[in-house]
């Protein structure tokens, strides 16, 4: 396959912009036909790149096209994903020159019309005040041409998985803008991708770059905003993803046991989970469940410091045990399960019978009689 044929194949592999509106498009049959054709296109491409020495530009173009098929998406199939994995294995250790070419010419162009108002595009540093003044954020949301590229996120993820830690200093100004664009978007599905990008970033980026550029605080603020998105169908997924990433960011960018770390962890639990999610979404089961599921690592990190929140934590954790209907069968089943739990505790720790159980009966015999009386 000639260079011209390779470029033609790569163009044919470009993801149709209609996939950005896949759930509402009326042209499903045309998209399905194109999707079916990609398997042979990828097969042809796989054979041709093994026969030709590619330039840096050609390598970047191949990665940009093929990385779009590396994850489960509406435009991929098991066959296309397998072929994409095979092709991309040829570029598993990209050097700095290739990453520069890829980020400058393939990743960033769709995002340049939507410059993040709090990022210096030349350095990747946090700006002291929004570019464009108070209306800068409005401009950021109005010109979102990057959303016409449904696979833009796939390529960002590929780069984050393959950038060498020592190269972040050179590539930072190219890496962080797309991440922040996703993370600060007004639509929850894009925010969710942004959170997962930050998760990938934190596995490789040197701590000092986050601190030196001020982006650690910028990301933390954006993650906090994610935890206030409570009304979307994907809000539970967003919360479940955001809390551990926010925790990781705090642990990476602050000193163990420092006041700064303690304050950030307290803010995550006290202000974000208890003061926002539980206060404003008490009636949204999925949202509350996602926040409760995320508690163990956070409480472990806080250690004894989490005791200051027991008055809020205990009622929330006990709430699911309170029957919410008049279903007598469910109520009786709950009583049996609680009694069984107490019996198990007594077997493991017999002293609980004469001490804690006795105290419960003294405190309120009528309430606790069925729960612990007669357990030996």
Helices and strands as residue ranges (DSSP letters): H 3-12, G 17-21, H 28-49, H 56-66, G 67-69, H 78-88, G 89-91, H 96-101, I 102-107, G 109-111, G 133-135, H 136-142, G 145-148, H 152-162, G 165-167, H 168-183, H 188-202, H 207-213, H 215-226, H 235-253, H 259-266, I 267-278, H 279-280, H 285-293, H 295-302, G 303-309, H 310-319, H 328-348, H 351-352, I 353-357, H 358-363, H 365-372
